[in-house]
């Protein structure tokens, strides 16, 4: 095993634990598929929806996306290294 593969394995482990923690910290009240706004027919955009990015839920959602992307990138790099 190369040193780079070992480093990436450790990075993968850390990202995995962080991803699990961020997902578990998110709120449980998910709207589901019924919340899609189909061309303006699903109701008006509320103040909460517009400022969601500044809230804790918005930040956790953003961190989940970033950590998921990092996880996938590390996995692809590990495939090509091995």
Secondary structure as UniProt FT lines:
FT   HELIX           3..25
FT   HELIX           32..35
FT   TURN            39..42
FT   HELIX           47..50
FT   HELIX           52..54
FT   HELIX           56..81
//
